[in-house]
Amino acid sequence: MTTAARRTIAALCCAVLLAGVAAPAVAQTDEEAAERAAREIAAARDRANQAADDFFAAESQLELLLLEQERLQLELEALAEEVEELRRAVEFVAINRFVSSGSSGIPILTDLREPTEQLHGDVLATVVAESGATTLDDYDAARDRLREKREELEDNEAALERQKEQLVQLQADAEAEVERLREIESQRLEDEAVAIALAAQQAEEARQLAELERRRAEAARVAAANAGAVGVAAVTAGSSDGNTTGRQGASGGEAGGRTGGGGSGTNPRATGSGFVDTIVCPVAGPSAYGDTWGAPRSGGRRHQGVDMLAPTGTPLVAVISGTVAHRNNRLGGITVSLQGDNGNRYYYAHLDRYEGLPGRVAQGQVIGYVGDTGNATGVPHLHLEIRPNGGVPVNPYPSVRAAGC
């Protein structure tokens, strides 16, 4: 074999060996790049969700200020009526005294600066004696409270304006983060390896979340069992001496059930944890959301769903196969009710429009589009509720997180 031939064979062998070593390294590099890109998407989602959380927290604060404003206005009106009644009572006594004395002017109202000041002073003393110092003191105290309440209301109104300005900025920030998320996802998710890596990360997060919710539910069950044991002991002790004040209501806590003050009863807020539904993400596109379960709402209501910010027109899909019904109401605007084949009911609110007709739908099928109808004017988002077995709503946030939204 010639020297040239030997060199050729050696070169080929080296090439084969190098290829065998380099191939896994390249594959490993691609895998690491995919995982890194998946982490970038997850980080962008976290930033968007944090921005949404900040917005929803500010929205809740605004609702609290509005509720406070309503309370202050009612108290102000009541105080104004009280002051007016006291003023009429004092004036009535004063008029009677001056009519009987033949004088003119009412010292309480004219501050004793008239020529007959001495007479006015005498009559005022008589008025005080007849009407009682308490009536005048009540009148003065009521006027002071009225002035303080007006100042309190003015402070509240100023805080409301500041909160509204902050809310506008936070909404803009959240929407900007959703747009950045859309750009990152559109660049990264075109790579199948990135999509696979992201799905793996989401599956692990969902597993951890489900385990956390399971532990919370178990802790709640143990706490309820312990509380029940203590309650039974208290009832037993009370009945032995004729005391029955420890009686428990059928739905938990002191008798009174859902509206009572002695326990959770069947209050939907009490079922806000320990439940993770197996669903797909209802928003087919970038979105941002936070845990707003139980947040204050107008009219003294409490939020019973999860709000997901997304641009108007973003597709909404059926989270599970089932049957949809189209509805419309003042608060929710254009809504969809999905009766899932799993027995649970799902409520979508504030849609821009429907997709398709009422009836059977498959999981993942587009059923509508994000909008701001109802009382969501100016803030395009989906309000989603989950009602297991069609009953009271539970917190959808863990289920949405587990779905990888």
N, C-alpha and C positions, 0 to 999 in steps of 0.2 A: 504494500500500500504506500502510495506516494506521500510525501510530507504535506502537500496541499490537501490531499484527501483526509489525512488525519486531522488537520486543522479545521476542515469543514465539519467533520463529525463532532469534534470537540465543541465547536461553536453551537451546533444544533443541540447537543446535550445540555450545554449551559443555558441556552434559551428555554429549553423545556423545564429545567430546574427553576430558573427565575420565574417562569410563568406560574409554576406550581406554588411558589412562595408568594408572589405578588397578587395572585387572584384573591386569596382570602383577605389580604390586607385591603385591597380595593373594595371588596364586599363589606368588610368591617367599616371602612371609611364611609361608604354609602349609607350603611345602617345608622352610624352615629350621626350623619348629617340629617337623616330622616327624623331621628329622635330629637335632635336639636331643633329642627323646624317645627316639630310637633309641640315642643316645649314653648317655642315662640308664640304659637297660636294659643296655647293654653294661657300664657302670660297676658296676651292681648285680650283674651276673654275675661281674665281676672280684672284687668284694668277697666274694661268696659262695665263689668258687673259692679266694681267698686264705685265707679262714677254714677251708675244707676242707683246704687244704695245711697250715696250722698244726696242725690236728687229726691229719692223717695223719703228720706229722713227729713229733708227740708219741707217736702210736701206735707208730711205729717205734722211738722211744727206749725205750718201755715194753718192747717185744719184746727189745731189746738188754739191758735190765736183767734181764729174765726169763732170757735165755740166760746172762747173767753169774751169776745166782743158781744156776742148774743147775750151772754149772762150779764155783762156790765150794762148793756142797754136796758134790759128788763129791770135790773136793780135801780138804774137811774130813773126810769119811769115811775117805779114804785116810790122812790124817795121824793120825786117832784110832786107826786100826789099827796104824800104825807106832809110836805112843807106847805103846800097850798091849803090843806085842811087846817093845819095849825094856824096859818096866817089868818084864815077866815074866822077861826074861833077867837083869836086875840082881837081882831078888828071888830068883831061883833060886840064884845064886851066894852071895848073902847067907845064905840059909837053910842051905845046905850048910856054910858056914863056922861058923855058930853051933851047928848040930847037933854038929859035930865038936869044938867048943870047950866044949860043955856050958853055954853061956850062953842067956839068953832075951832076946827083943826084937831087932829088926832096926834098927840105927842109921840106915840110910838112910831108914827109915820112922818112927823114934821120936825123932829129932834129938838123941840123946846126953844126955838129961836124967835118966837113971836112976842108981841107986846105983852100978852097975858101969860108970860112964861111961868110966873109963880103959880097961877091957877092951873096951868097945864101940869105942872109938877105935882100939885096936890091931887089932881084927877088921876095922873099916872100912878101915884101911890095907891089910890083907891082901886084902879084897874088891877094892879098887881095883887092887892088884897082879895079882890073878888074873883079874878081868874086864877089866882094862885101862882106863886113863883115857879112851880113845877111846869105849868103850861108854857110860860115864857122860856124857861130853860130848855124844854123839849123843842120849842120852835128854833131857838138858836142852835141847838145841837143838830137838829135835822138839817138846817141850812149849811152847817159845817160839813156834815156827811155828804150832802148833795154836791158841794163844791169839790170835795175830795174825790167823789165818784166821777165827776166830770173830768178832773185831771187824770184819773186812772184810765178813763176811756180814751182820752187824748193820747196818752202814752201807748196804749194798746194799738190805736190806729197808726201811730208812727212806726211801731214795731211791725205791723202788718205790711206797710209799704216797703220797709227794708227787706222783709222776708220775701215779698213778691219779686223784688229786684234780684235777690240772691237766687230764687227759684228759676228765674229766666236764665241766669248765667249757668247754673248747674245743669239745666236741661240742655243748653247748648254744648256744655262740656261732655255730657253723656252721649249725645247724638254724634259728636265729633269722634268719641272713642269707638262707637259702633261703626262709623265710616272707616276708621283706621283698621278695625278688626276685619271689615269686609275686604279691604285692600290686601291685608296680610294673608287671609284665607284664600283669596283668589290667586295669589302668587304661589303659595305653598301647597295647597291641596290638589293642584294639578298633578303632582307627583304621587303615584299610587303608594309608594313606600311611606310617604309622609302620612297619608290617610290611614294606612294600617297602623303606624306607630301611634298616631293620635287616638285611634279607636282602642288600642291596647291601654294607653294611659287613662282614657275615660272609663274603660271597664274596671281597671284597678281602683280608680276613684269611686266608682259606683259601688264596688264591693266594700270598700272601707266605709262609705256613707251608710250602706245598708246595715253593716255591722254596728256602726255607731247608733243608728236609730233603733236597732234591736236591743242594744244595751240600755238605751234610754227608756224604751218601752218596758223592759224588764224591771228597771229601777223604779219606774212609776207604778208598776203593778205591785211590787214589794212594798213601796211606800203606802199605797192605797190599802193593802192588806193589813199593814201595821196600824194605820189610822183606824181601820174598821175594828181591829181588835181592841184598840184603846176606847173606841166609841161604845163597843159592847160592854166593856168593863165599866164605863161611866154610867151607862144605862142601868146595868145590874146594881151598881152601888146606889144610884139614885132611887131605883124602885124599892130598895130595901128600907129606905127612910121616907118613902112617899114622894120623893122628888123626881119629876119626869121631864125636867128641862133638857136632859141630854138626848131626847128622842131624835133620831135621824130620819131625814126624808128619803123617799124611795129612790131618788135619783142622785143621792150623794149629798153630804154636808147637812146642815140644819134643814129641817122641813121647809119646803118652799121650792125645791127643784131648780129648774133653770133660772128662774128670776129671783131666787132667794139669795141671801147674802152669805150663807154659811157653807158654800162649797161650789165646786165646778158644775155639779149636776150634769145636764146634757148640753151645757154651753159649748158651742162649736169651738171656741178658743181652747177648751180643755183637750180637744182631740187634735191639736195642732202639731203633734210630734208622734214618732213611733210608727209612721206609715210611709212606705215607699212603694209606689205603684209602678208596674212594669209598662212603660209607655215609650213612645218615640217623642222627640222634641216637637212641640206644636208649631213652632216657627221655622219655616224652611228657609233660613237665611240668618245672617248675623243679627244678634239681639243682645240686650243687656237687661239684667233683672236683679232684684234683691229680695231678701226675706221681709216682706211687708205684712206678714200675717198679724192680725189684731191691731193694726195701726188705726188711729182715729180717722173718721170720715164725717162728712157733713151730716147734720141731723142726729148726732150722737151714735151713729153706726160704727161698726168695726169692720176692718177689711178682712174678707174671707177668701182671698185668692192670692195669686201671684201676678204681678204686673211685669210685662216684658216689653221694653222699649224696642221699636224697630221702625224703619222708614215706612211711610204710607205705601200700600200696595205690595208689601212683602207677603208671600203666600203663607197661608195657614193650613196645616194638614190634620187629618184625623189621628189622634194619638193612639187609637185602638180601632179595630173594626167594629162596626155597629150601625146604628140608624140615627140620622141627623134630622132635626126639626128646625125650621127657620122661625125666629121670633123677633119682636121689636118692642122695646120699652124705654121709658124716660131716662133711666139711669144708664142702662147698658147700651142703648142705641140699637144698632143692628147686631143681633146675637144668634148664636148657634147652640143648640142643646144636643149633645151626642150621648145617646144611650148605648154604652159599650156592651159588646158581647160577653164581657167578663162580669156584668151586673152593675158596674159603676157608671155614674153619670158625670159628664164633663160639660162645663159651661164656658163658652167663648163670648166675650163682650167687646164692644167698641169697633166692630168690623167696618171696613170701608164698603165692602159689598160681598155678596155670596158668590160661590162657584158651584155650578151644578144645581140639581133639584133636591128637595128633601127626599130622604129614603136611605137605602143601603149604601154604605161606603166601606172601602177597604182601608186598613191601617196605612197611613202615609199618603192617602189620597187628598188632593187639595180641596178644601171645602169653603175657603173664603180668603180675604185679604185684610191685612192690618189697616186700621183707620183710627179715627178719633170721634166717632159718633157717640151720642148720649152725653154724659157729663164729662167726657174726656177731651173736650174741645181744645185744640192746640197742642195736645200731647199724644201723638200717635203711639198706641201700644195695644197689646193684647192683655185682657184680664181673664185669667184662667182659674176656674174652680174645679175641684174634684170632690165628688160626693160618693163615698163607698156605699154600694148597695142602694144608691138613690137617697141616702139619709142626709145627716148634717154634714156640712163641708169640713174637710181636714186641710191642713197646710200643704199646698202643692209644691212648695219649694224643694223639699228633699227629692220628690219624684222628678221634677224638672232638672235638678242637678244630676241625678242618676241617669237621666236620658241623654246627658252630654250636651245640653243646650249651651 
